[in-house]
Every structure is written in C-alpha cells, then in structure tokens.
Amino acid sequence: MRNIHLAMLITLFALCGCQAMPPQEARMSRAVVSETSSRSAQQVSDCIYHGWSTTHVVQNDPTTHIELEKGRMTIFTWQDSMFADVYPRGAGSEVRFYKTFNMGPEVLADRSSIVKLCA
C-alpha cells in the first residue's frame, strides 16, 4: 500500500512539475497560511525545518532545506514545491506558507499544520 502511495506521489509531481511556478511568483499570490508569532524568526524556522524534515506524509522528504536572503529565512520542502518565508517582526516573527502548484490535500494539510504549530 505504501508503494502505491509513493508511486502516486511521484506521478503527481511529474505531472505537475511542468506547471509549478517559481517562488517569486508564488509570493505574489495569497499565502496558504499567514501567522504572526511571539517566537523569534530563528525559533520558528528551526521548528518548521525540524517538523518538515522528520515527519512524513507518504515518505520522509530529504529535500527540506533553509535559505537566507535579506532578512528572510525560507524553508523549502518537496523539491521546493512548498516553502515558508519567516520574517523577524520586533521581538517575534511572521511566517507565510506558499505552494507552487496544486498538490494532494494530505500533503498540504500536513505541511500547513506544522507551520501553524510552529508559529
């Protein structure tokens, strides 16, 4: 059963990969999740990274990574098809979670819930 889910996920990524938008374009659309937090940007980023890299929906995702750019920390997952931008805001932070294509609701719900938990 697990192999069937994996095959379906790979097929989904292959079919949707050509329709994926770059992160810059995704940022121009409305975020899937937008939260403010009293936690620092570093704490929120670390929490999201840990959550995304150690939990799985169909399988663990070895592509999760963090990039730093001009006061923003971005955590990418699932071949950069989903990402969370974390910005420092005073003593706290703001996080915005985006997706670059329409994906299965199970994956989106899992990654969104981790973002909300960490904020």
OpenMM code with the backbone's topology and positions (N, CA, C; nanometers):
from openmm import Vec3, app, unit

residues = "MET ARG ASN ILE HIS LEU ALA MET LEU ILE THR LEU PHE ALA LEU CYS GLY CYS GLN ALA MET PRO PRO GLN GLU ALA ARG MET SER ARG ALA VAL VAL SER GLU THR SER SER ARG SER ALA GLN GLN VAL SER ASP CYS ILE TYR HIS GLY TRP SER THR THR HIS VAL VAL GLN ASN ASP PRO THR THR HIS ILE GLU LEU GLU LYS GLY ARG MET THR ILE PHE THR TRP GLN ASP SER MET PHE ALA ASP VAL TYR PRO ARG GLY ALA GLY SER GLU VAL ARG PHE TYR LYS THR PHE ASN MET GLY PRO GLU VAL LEU ALA ASP ARG SER SER ILE VAL LYS LEU CYS ALA".split()
positions = [
    Vec3(0.0828, -0.1194, 0.0000),
    Vec3(0.0000, 0.0000, 0.0000),
    Vec3(0.0869, 0.1253, 0.0000),
    Vec3(0.1939, 0.1219, 0.0797),
    Vec3(0.2823, 0.2376, 0.0888),
    Vec3(0.3492, 0.2666, -0.0463),
    Vec3(0.3869, 0.1605, -0.1192),
    Vec3(0.4483, 0.1780, -0.2507),
    Vec3(0.3508, 0.2390, -0.3501),
    Vec3(0.2232, 0.2059, -0.3373),
    Vec3(0.1219, 0.2649, -0.4254),
    Vec3(0.1124, 0.4147, -0.3992),
    Vec3(0.1116, 0.4550, -0.2709),
    Vec3(0.1073, 0.5974, -0.2371),
    Vec3(0.2302, 0.6699, -0.2915),
    Vec3(0.3466, 0.6076, -0.2775),
    Vec3(0.4701, 0.6673, -0.3268),
    Vec3(0.4645, 0.6834, -0.4779),
    Vec3(0.4191, 0.5813, -0.5482),
    Vec3(0.4079, 0.5885, -0.6943),
    Vec3(0.3107, 0.6981, -0.7353),
    Vec3(0.1996, 0.7105, -0.6629),
    Vec3(0.1022, 0.8163, -0.6941),
    Vec3(0.1624, 0.9538, -0.6703),
    Vec3(0.2384, 0.9698, -0.5630),
    Vec3(0.3010, 1.0979, -0.5326),
    Vec3(0.4044, 1.1344, -0.6388),
    Vec3(0.4852, 1.0394, -0.6792),
    Vec3(0.5852, 1.0649, -0.7829),
    Vec3(0.5173, 1.1031, -0.9132),
    Vec3(0.4108, 1.0328, -0.9485),
    Vec3(0.3359, 1.0661, -1.0699),
    Vec3(0.2770, 1.2056, -1.0606),
    Vec3(0.2231, 1.2408, -0.9455),
    Vec3(0.1670, 1.3742, -0.9249),
    Vec3(0.2725, 1.4816, -0.9455),
    Vec3(0.3911, 1.4625, -0.8863),
    Vec3(0.4983, 1.5601, -0.9033),
    Vec3(0.5433, 1.5679, -1.0481),
    Vec3(0.5494, 1.4547, -1.1165),
    Vec3(0.5916, 1.4545, -1.2565),
    Vec3(0.4913, 1.5291, -1.3436),
    Vec3(0.3626, 1.5070, -1.3179),
    Vec3(0.2602, 1.5737, -1.3972),
    Vec3(0.2495, 1.7223, -1.3666),
    Vec3(0.2671, 1.7581, -1.2418),
    Vec3(0.2506, 1.8978, -1.2003),
    Vec3(0.3800, 1.9765, -1.2064),
    Vec3(0.4926, 1.9079, -1.2160),
    Vec3(0.6211, 1.9775, -1.2156),
    Vec3(0.6305, 2.0829, -1.3237),
    Vec3(0.5732, 2.0540, -1.4413),
    Vec3(0.5818, 2.1500, -1.5502),
    Vec3(0.4917, 2.2696, -1.5255),
    Vec3(0.3971, 2.2583, -1.4329),
    Vec3(0.3048, 2.3666, -1.4035),
    Vec3(0.3451, 2.4451, -1.2791),
    Vec3(0.4502, 2.4037, -1.2140),
    Vec3(0.4925, 2.4705, -1.0908),
    Vec3(0.5443, 2.6097, -1.1227),
    Vec3(0.5124, 2.7027, -1.0355),
    Vec3(0.5609, 2.8391, -1.0524),
    Vec3(0.6834, 2.8609, -0.9659),
    Vec3(0.7686, 2.9546, -1.0029),
    Vec3(0.8846, 2.9830, -0.9185),
    Vec3(0.8415, 3.0503, -0.7877),
    Vec3(0.9245, 3.0409, -0.6833),
    Vec3(0.8881, 3.1012, -0.5549),
    Vec3(0.8524, 3.2502, -0.5649),
    Vec3(0.9242, 3.3259, -0.6485),
    Vec3(0.8957, 3.4695, -0.6608),
    Vec3(0.7519, 3.4922, -0.7079),
    Vec3(0.7056, 3.4087, -0.7990),
    Vec3(0.5689, 3.4215, -0.8485),
    Vec3(0.4683, 3.3769, -0.7426),
    Vec3(0.5000, 3.2705, -0.6703),
    Vec3(0.4110, 3.2226, -0.5641),
    Vec3(0.3922, 3.3297, -0.4573),
    Vec3(0.4982, 3.4057, -0.4279),
    Vec3(0.4895, 3.5104, -0.3255),
    Vec3(0.3944, 3.6233, -0.3655),
    Vec3(0.3650, 3.6368, -0.4938),
    Vec3(0.2715, 3.7400, -0.5392),
    Vec3(0.1264, 3.6987, -0.5178),
    Vec3(0.1039, 3.5701, -0.4897),
    Vec3(-0.0313, 3.5235, -0.4614),
    Vec3(-0.0521, 3.5187, -0.3099),
    Vec3(-0.1732, 3.4908, -0.2714),
    Vec3(-0.2062, 3.4843, -0.1288),
    Vec3(-0.1412, 3.3610, -0.0652),
    Vec3(-0.0845, 3.3797, 0.0522),
    Vec3(-0.0219, 3.2691, 0.1249),
    Vec3(-0.1287, 3.1689, 0.1701),
    Vec3(-0.0944, 3.0419, 0.1711),
    Vec3(-0.1842, 2.9377, 0.2206),
    Vec3(-0.2047, 2.9559, 0.3707),
    Vec3(-0.0979, 2.9881, 0.4406),
    Vec3(-0.1005, 3.0150, 0.5845),
    Vec3(-0.0207, 3.1422, 0.6083),
    Vec3(-0.0746, 3.2319, 0.6867),
    Vec3(-0.0043, 3.3535, 0.7266),
    Vec3(-0.0289, 3.3727, 0.8759),
    Vec3(0.0789, 3.3676, 0.9543),
    Vec3(0.0681, 3.3744, 1.1005),
    Vec3(0.1735, 3.4684, 1.1573),
    Vec3(0.1428, 3.5287, 1.2706),
    Vec3(0.2429, 3.6022, 1.3468),
    Vec3(0.2737, 3.5192, 1.4714),
    Vec3(0.3929, 3.5411, 1.5255),
    Vec3(0.4356, 3.4617, 1.6399),
    Vec3(0.5139, 3.5485, 1.7370),
    Vec3(0.5065, 3.5138, 1.8638),
    Vec3(0.5904, 3.5799, 1.9638),
    Vec3(0.7292, 3.5154, 1.9677),
    Vec3(0.7453, 3.4028, 1.8981),
    Vec3(0.8747, 3.3348, 1.8906),
    Vec3(0.9630, 3.4067, 1.7885),
    Vec3(1.0943, 3.3971, 1.8061),
    Vec3(1.1867, 3.4611, 1.7125),
    Vec3(1.1801, 3.3920, 1.5764),
    Vec3(1.2255, 3.4625, 1.4738),
    Vec3(1.2293, 3.4049, 1.3394),
    Vec3(1.3159, 3.2794, 1.3375),
    Vec3(1.4257, 3.2795, 1.4100),
    Vec3(1.5138, 3.1621, 1.4152),
    Vec3(1.4413, 3.0436, 1.4781),
    Vec3(1.3682, 3.0676, 1.5874),
    Vec3(1.2953, 2.9594, 1.6534),
    Vec3(1.1877, 2.9015, 1.5621),
    Vec3(1.1136, 2.9878, 1.4942),
    Vec3(1.0077, 2.9412, 1.4042),
    Vec3(1.0679, 2.8640, 1.2868),
    Vec3(1.1750, 2.9174, 1.2286),
    Vec3(1.2413, 2.8490, 1.1163),
    Vec3(1.2935, 2.7124, 1.1574),
    Vec3(1.3589, 2.7060, 1.2720),
    Vec3(1.4118, 2.5781, 1.3207),
    Vec3(1.2996, 2.4774, 1.3436),
    Vec3(1.1889, 2.5237, 1.3998),
    Vec3(1.0755, 2.4364, 1.4276),
    Vec3(1.0158, 2.3812, 1.2974),
    Vec3(0.9950, 2.4680, 1.1995),
    Vec3(0.9395, 2.4233, 1.0715),
    Vec3(1.0355, 2.3251, 1.0042),
    Vec3(1.1631, 2.3601, 1.0010),
    Vec3(1.2614, 2.2708, 0.9400),
    Vec3(1.2587, 2.1335, 1.0069),
    Vec3(1.2611, 2.1333, 1.1386),
    Vec3(1.2599, 2.0064, 1.2123),
    Vec3(1.1312, 1.9282, 1.1820),
    Vec3(1.0181, 1.9969, 1.1849),
    Vec3(0.8907, 1.9298, 1.1581),
    Vec3(0.8830, 1.8720, 1.0181),
    Vec3(0.9241, 1.9514, 0.9198),
    Vec3(0.9177, 1.9046, 0.7812),
    Vec3(1.0196, 1.7958, 0.7512),
    Vec3(1.1350, 1.7995, 0.8145),
    Vec3(1.2383, 1.7012, 0.7807),
    Vec3(1.2268, 1.5714, 0.8606),
    Vec3(1.1466, 1.5694, 0.9664),
    Vec3(1.1367, 1.4479, 1.0472),
    Vec3(0.9995, 1.3818, 1.0428),
    Vec3(0.9006, 1.4466, 0.9855),
    Vec3(0.7689, 1.3838, 0.9711),
    Vec3(0.7444, 1.3581, 0.8230),
    Vec3(0.6530, 1.2673, 0.7960),
    Vec3(0.6248, 1.2372, 0.6564),
    Vec3(0.4771, 1.2097, 0.6357),
    Vec3(0.4362, 1.2333, 0.5134),
    Vec3(0.3000, 1.2010, 0.4740),
    Vec3(0.3040, 1.0657, 0.4036),
    Vec3(0.3796, 1.0566, 0.2978),
    Vec3(0.3972, 0.9319, 0.2250),
    Vec3(0.5356, 0.8743, 0.2532),
    Vec3(0.6332, 0.9620, 0.2611),
    Vec3(0.7715, 0.9240, 0.2907),
    Vec3(0.8423, 1.0455, 0.3490),
    Vec3(0.9573, 1.0265, 0.4085),
    Vec3(1.0365, 1.1408, 0.4539),
    Vec3(1.0846, 1.2191, 0.3332),
    Vec3(1.1003, 1.3483, 0.3486),
    Vec3(1.1432, 1.4340, 0.2387),
    Vec3(1.2856, 1.4787, 0.2601),
    Vec3(1.3813, 1.4235, 0.1862),
    Vec3(1.5210, 1.4619, 0.2037),
    Vec3(1.5566, 1.5951, 0.1377),
    Vec3(1.4600, 1.6618, 0.0762),
    Vec3(1.4897, 1.7875, 0.0060),
    Vec3(1.4678, 1.9106, 0.0924),
    Vec3(1.4246, 1.8958, 0.2170),
    Vec3(1.3977, 2.0106, 0.3035),
    Vec3(1.5278, 2.0836, 0.3345),
    Vec3(1.5270, 2.2159, 0.3145),
    Vec3(1.6460, 2.2969, 0.3417),
    Vec3(1.6056, 2.4415, 0.3690),
    Vec3(1.6981, 2.5179, 0.4272),
    Vec3(1.6745, 2.6584, 0.4611),
    Vec3(1.7681, 2.7458, 0.3785),
    Vec3(1.7137, 2.8559, 0.3279),
    Vec3(1.7939, 2.9561, 0.2580),
    Vec3(1.7726, 3.0908, 0.3270),
    Vec3(1.8781, 3.1696, 0.3378),
    Vec3(1.8720, 3.3019, 0.3984),
    Vec3(1.8862, 3.4070, 0.2886),
    Vec3(1.8010, 3.5107, 0.2948),
    Vec3(1.8101, 3.6181, 0.1965),
    Vec3(1.7507, 3.7464, 0.2532),
    Vec3(1.8311, 3.8484, 0.2668),
    Vec3(1.7874, 3.9833, 0.3056),
    Vec3(1.6831, 3.9846, 0.4168),
    Vec3(1.7186, 3.9322, 0.5317),
    Vec3(1.6294, 3.9383, 0.6468),
    Vec3(1.5148, 3.8394, 0.6435),
    Vec3(1.5196, 3.7456, 0.5525),
    Vec3(1.4134, 3.6458, 0.5416),
    Vec3(1.4777, 3.5074, 0.5442),
    Vec3(1.4180, 3.4180, 0.6219),
    Vec3(1.4585, 3.2777, 0.6198),
    Vec3(1.3492, 3.2019, 0.5465),
    Vec3(1.3878, 3.1219, 0.4486),
    Vec3(1.2910, 3.0437, 0.3732),
    Vec3(1.3233, 2.8966, 0.3899),
    Vec3(1.2220, 2.8206, 0.4298),
    Vec3(1.2353, 2.6772, 0.4446),
    Vec3(1.1614, 2.6142, 0.3270),
    Vec3(1.2328, 2.5365, 0.2470),
    Vec3(1.1749, 2.4705, 0.1306),
    Vec3(1.1561, 2.3227, 0.1595),
    Vec3(1.0544, 2.2624, 0.0964),
    Vec3(1.0315, 2.1192, 0.1088),
    Vec3(0.9698, 2.0665, -0.0195),
    Vec3(0.9666, 1.9363, -0.0342),
    Vec3(0.9124, 1.8665, -0.1514),
    Vec3(0.9624, 1.9270, -0.2816),
    Vec3(1.0957, 1.9187, -0.3010),
    Vec3(1.1582, 1.9665, -0.4239),
    Vec3(1.1277, 2.1144, -0.4486),
    Vec3(1.1225, 2.1927, -0.3421),
    Vec3(1.0952, 2.3366, -0.3458),
    Vec3(0.9531, 2.3698, -0.3916),
    Vec3(0.8620, 2.2722, -0.3885),
    Vec3(0.7246, 2.2974, -0.4312),
    Vec3(0.6409, 2.3642, -0.3224),
    Vec3(0.6877, 2.3604, -0.2000),
    Vec3(0.6240, 2.4288, -0.0876),
    Vec3(0.7338, 2.4983, -0.0096),
    Vec3(0.7009, 2.6152, 0.0436),
    Vec3(0.8012, 2.6844, 0.1226),
    Vec3(0.7347, 2.7793, 0.2212),
    Vec3(0.8087, 2.8099, 0.3262),
    Vec3(0.7624, 2.9044, 0.4283),
    Vec3(0.8670, 3.0144, 0.4407),
    Vec3(0.8224, 3.1387, 0.4273),
    Vec3(0.9080, 3.2549, 0.4499),
    Vec3(0.8876, 3.3003, 0.5934),
    Vec3(0.9963, 3.3198, 0.6659),
    Vec3(0.9884, 3.3644, 0.8049),
    Vec3(1.0632, 3.4971, 0.8156),
    Vec3(0.9933, 3.5992, 0.8650),
    Vec3(1.0476, 3.7343, 0.8777),
    Vec3(1.0529, 3.7742, 1.0246),
    Vec3(1.1601, 3.8396, 1.0686),
    Vec3(1.1614, 3.8945, 1.2045),
    Vec3(1.0638, 4.0126, 1.2120),
    Vec3(0.9867, 4.0204, 1.3180),
    Vec3(0.8931, 4.1310, 1.3408),
    Vec3(0.9041, 4.1710, 1.4871),
    Vec3(0.9846, 4.2721, 1.5151),
    Vec3(1.0081, 4.3135, 1.6530),
    Vec3(1.0729, 4.1994, 1.7294),
    Vec3(1.0172, 4.1655, 1.8460),
    Vec3(1.0707, 4.0539, 1.9248),
    Vec3(1.0192, 3.9196, 1.8747),
    Vec3(0.9220, 3.9218, 1.7824),
    Vec3(0.8628, 3.7987, 1.7306),
    Vec3(0.8940, 3.7775, 1.5838),
    Vec3(0.7972, 3.7188, 1.5137),
    Vec3(0.8184, 3.6898, 1.3727),
    Vec3(0.6851, 3.6762, 1.3007),
    Vec3(0.6948, 3.6684, 1.1694),
    Vec3(0.5801, 3.6437, 1.0835),
    Vec3(0.6190, 3.5314, 0.9886),
    Vec3(0.5271, 3.4390, 0.9639),
    Vec3(0.5537, 3.3293, 0.8723),
    Vec3(0.4430, 3.3250, 0.7669),
    Vec3(0.4843, 3.3029, 0.6421),
    Vec3(0.3915, 3.2879, 0.5301),
    Vec3(0.4278, 3.1603, 0.4555),
    Vec3(0.3297, 3.0730, 0.4402),
    Vec3(0.3496, 2.9436, 0.3757),
    Vec3(0.2843, 2.9451, 0.2377),
    Vec3(0.3611, 2.9034, 0.1361),
    Vec3(0.3148, 2.9036, -0.0027),
    Vec3(0.3324, 2.7661, -0.0651),
    Vec3(0.2564, 2.7420, -0.1703),
    Vec3(0.2750, 2.6236, -0.2541),
    Vec3(0.2909, 2.6721, -0.3978),
    Vec3(0.3647, 2.5962, -0.4771),
    Vec3(0.3911, 2.6394, -0.6144),
    Vec3(0.3044, 2.5666, -0.7163),
    Vec3(0.2254, 2.4695, -0.6729),
    Vec3(0.1286, 2.4037, -0.7602),
    Vec3(0.0236, 2.3356, -0.6731),
    Vec3(-0.0868, 2.2945, -0.7345),
    Vec3(-0.1915, 2.2254, -0.6596),
    Vec3(-0.1468, 2.0829, -0.6319),
    Vec3(-0.1461, 2.0473, -0.5057),
    Vec3(-0.0986, 1.9164, -0.4651),
    Vec3(-0.2077, 1.8427, -0.3898),
    Vec3(-0.1784, 1.7208, -0.3552),
    Vec3(-0.2736, 1.6426, -0.2784),
    Vec3(-0.3064, 1.7094, -0.1457),
    Vec3(-0.4318, 1.7033, -0.1048),
    Vec3(-0.4727, 1.7690, 0.0196),
    Vec3(-0.4034, 1.7125, 0.1432),
    Vec3(-0.3647, 1.5864, 0.1393),
    Vec3(-0.2984, 1.5240, 0.2538),
    Vec3(-0.1616, 1.5881, 0.2797),
    Vec3(-0.0854, 1.6098, 0.1738),
    Vec3(0.0472, 1.6709, 0.1869),
    Vec3(0.0327, 1.8157, 0.2315),
    Vec3(-0.0563, 1.8897, 0.1673),
    Vec3(-0.0774, 2.0305, 0.2010),
    Vec3(-0.1226, 2.0465, 0.3460),
    Vec3(-0.2151, 1.9638, 0.3893),
    Vec3(-0.2648, 1.9720, 0.5275),
    Vec3(-0.1543, 1.9428, 0.6286),
    Vec3(-0.0715, 1.8426, 0.5994),
    Vec3(0.0378, 1.8077, 0.6902),
    Vec3(0.1363, 1.9224, 0.7035),
    Vec3(0.1828, 1.9759, 0.5922),
    Vec3(0.2817, 2.0829, 0.5960),
    Vec3(0.2233, 2.2112, 0.6545),
    Vec3(0.0983, 2.2403, 0.6249),
    Vec3(0.0334, 2.3598, 0.6820),
    Vec3(0.0209, 2.3481, 0.8337),
    Vec3(-0.0160, 2.2284, 0.8825),
    Vec3(-0.0334, 2.2116, 1.0267),
    Vec3(0.0982, 2.2285, 1.1009),
    Vec3(0.2089, 2.1881, 1.0399),
    Vec3(0.3393, 2.2082, 1.1042),
    Vec3(0.3714, 2.3566, 1.1127),
    Vec3(0.3434, 2.4315, 1.0063),
    Vec3(0.3667, 2.5763, 1.0078),
    Vec3(0.2857, 2.6425, 1.1185),
    Vec3(0.1588, 2.6066, 1.1290),
    Vec3(0.0714, 2.6654, 1.2314),
    Vec3(0.1187, 2.6284, 1.3721),
    Vec3(0.1618, 2.5056, 1.3897),
    Vec3(0.2110, 2.4594, 1.5196),
    Vec3(0.3356, 2.5360, 1.5618),
    Vec3(0.4208, 2.5668, 1.4658),
    Vec3(0.5474, 2.6336, 1.4968),
    Vec3(0.5332, 2.7838, 1.5190),
    Vec3(0.4281, 2.8430, 1.4639),
    Vec3(0.4098, 2.9893, 1.4767),
    Vec3(0.3707, 3.0280, 1.6164),
] * unit.nanometer
topology = app.Topology()
chain = topology.addChain("A")
for resn in residues:
    res = topology.addResidue(resn, chain)
    for name in ("N", "CA", "C"):
        topology.addAtom(name, app.Element.getBySymbol(name[0]), res)
